[in-house]
Amino acid sequence: MNRYDLTDFEWRVIEPLLPNKPRGVPRVDDQKVLNGIFWVLRSGAPWRDMPERYGPYTTCYNRFRRWMRAGI
C-alpha cells in the first residue's frame, strides 16, 4: 500500500456511495482511479505526473471532473 492509497476499511465505506451506472465501455477499477485522484490532490502534483500504477492520468482526471459536476 502506498502513502495516499485507501485502506480496505476506507474503501468499504466509500464504495457504496459511488455511482454504479454501467456505460458502453467497461469501467476502470474505481478504487484504483480514486487512489489516483487522492494522490494528485494530496501531493499537489499535476495530473500528468500521476504514477502509472493508477492507470492513465486522463481516466482519473475525467472521472474526477465528471464526479465533481455530478456532486459526488
CYANA upper distance limits for C-alpha pairs under 8 A (distance plus 0.5 A):
  1 MET  CA      5 ASP  CA      6.85
  4 TYR  CA     35 ASN  CA      7.31
  4 TYR  CA     38 PHE  CA      6.94
  4 TYR  CA     39 TRP  CA      5.97
  4 TYR  CA     42 ARG  CA      7.77
  5 ASP  CA     35 ASN  CA      5.61
  5 ASP  CA     38 PHE  CA      7.93
  5 ASP  CA     39 TRP  CA      7.93
  6 LEU  CA     10 GLU  CA      6.31
  6 LEU  CA     11 TRP  CA      6.54
  6 LEU  CA     31 GLN  CA      8.43
  6 LEU  CA     35 ASN  CA      6.93
  7 THR  CA     11 TRP  CA      6.70
  8 ASP  CA     12 ARG  CA      6.72
  9 PHE  CA     13 VAL  CA      6.94
 10 GLU  CA     14 ILE  CA      6.77
 11 TRP  CA     15 GLU  CA      6.23
 11 TRP  CA     31 GLN  CA      7.67
 12 ARG  CA     16 PRO  CA      7.96
 13 VAL  CA     17 LEU  CA      8.38
 14 ILE  CA     18 LEU  CA      7.43
 18 LEU  CA     72 ILE  CA      7.78
 22 PRO  CA     26 PRO  CA      8.11
 22 PRO  CA     27 ARG  CA      8.34
 23 ARG  CA     27 ARG  CA      8.07
 28 VAL  CA     32 LYS  CA      8.25
 28 VAL  CA     33 VAL  CA      7.68
 29 ASP  CA     33 VAL  CA      6.87
 30 ASP  CA     34 LEU  CA      6.44
 31 GLN  CA     35 ASN  CA      6.55
 32 LYS  CA     36 GLY  CA      6.77
 32 LYS  CA     54 TYR  CA      5.86
 32 LYS  CA     55 GLY  CA      7.96
 33 VAL  CA     37 ILE  CA      6.74
 33 VAL  CA     54 TYR  CA      6.49
 33 VAL  CA     55 GLY  CA      7.65
 33 VAL  CA     59 THR  CA      7.98
 33 VAL  CA     60 CYS  CA      5.84
 33 VAL  CA     63 ARG  CA      8.39
 34 LEU  CA     38 PHE  CA      6.65
 34 LEU  CA     60 CYS  CA      7.88
 35 ASN  CA     39 TRP  CA      6.55
 35 ASN  CA     54 TYR  CA      7.42
 36 GLY  CA     40 VAL  CA      6.91
 36 GLY  CA     50 MET  CA      7.38
 36 GLY  CA     51 PRO  CA      8.28
 36 GLY  CA     54 TYR  CA      5.60
 36 GLY  CA     55 GLY  CA      8.31
 36 GLY  CA     57 TYR  CA      8.36
 36 GLY  CA     60 CYS  CA      6.87
 37 ILE  CA     41 LEU  CA      6.74
 37 ILE  CA     60 CYS  CA      6.48
 37 ILE  CA     61 TYR  CA      7.76
 37 ILE  CA     64 PHE  CA      7.34
 38 PHE  CA     42 ARG  CA      6.30
 39 TRP  CA     43 SER  CA      6.30
 39 TRP  CA     50 MET  CA      7.76
 40 VAL  CA     44 GLY  CA      6.13
 40 VAL  CA     45 ALA  CA      5.99
 40 VAL  CA     46 PRO  CA      7.23
 40 VAL  CA     47 TRP  CA      6.83
 40 VAL  CA     50 MET  CA      6.97
 41 LEU  CA     45 ALA  CA      8.01
 45 ALA  CA     49 ASP  CA      6.81
 45 ALA  CA     50 MET  CA      7.82
 46 PRO  CA     50 MET  CA      7.66
 47 TRP  CA     57 TYR  CA      6.40
 47 TRP  CA     58 THR  CA      8.31
 47 TRP  CA     61 TYR  CA      7.48
 48 ARG  CA     57 TYR  CA      6.54
 50 MET  CA     54 TYR  CA      8.00
 50 MET  CA     57 TYR  CA      6.74
 51 PRO  CA     55 GLY  CA      8.28
 52 GLU  CA     56 PRO  CA      7.04
 52 GLU  CA     57 TYR  CA      8.25
 55 GLY  CA     59 THR  CA      7.73
 55 GLY  CA     60 CYS  CA      8.10
 56 PRO  CA     60 CYS  CA      7.33
 57 TYR  CA     61 TYR  CA      6.55
 58 THR  CA     62 ASN  CA      6.39
 59 THR  CA     63 ARG  CA      6.59
 60 CYS  CA     64 PHE  CA      6.50
 61 TYR  CA     65 ARG  CA      6.69
 62 ASN  CA     66 ARG  CA      6.55
 63 ARG  CA     67 TRP  CA      6.48
 64 PHE  CA     68 MET  CA      6.56
 65 ARG  CA     69 ARG  CA      6.71
 66 ARG  CA     70 ALA  CA      6.76
 67 TRP  CA     71 GLY  CA      6.59
 67 TRP  CA     72 ILE  CA      5.57
 68 MET  CA     72 ILE  CA      6.44
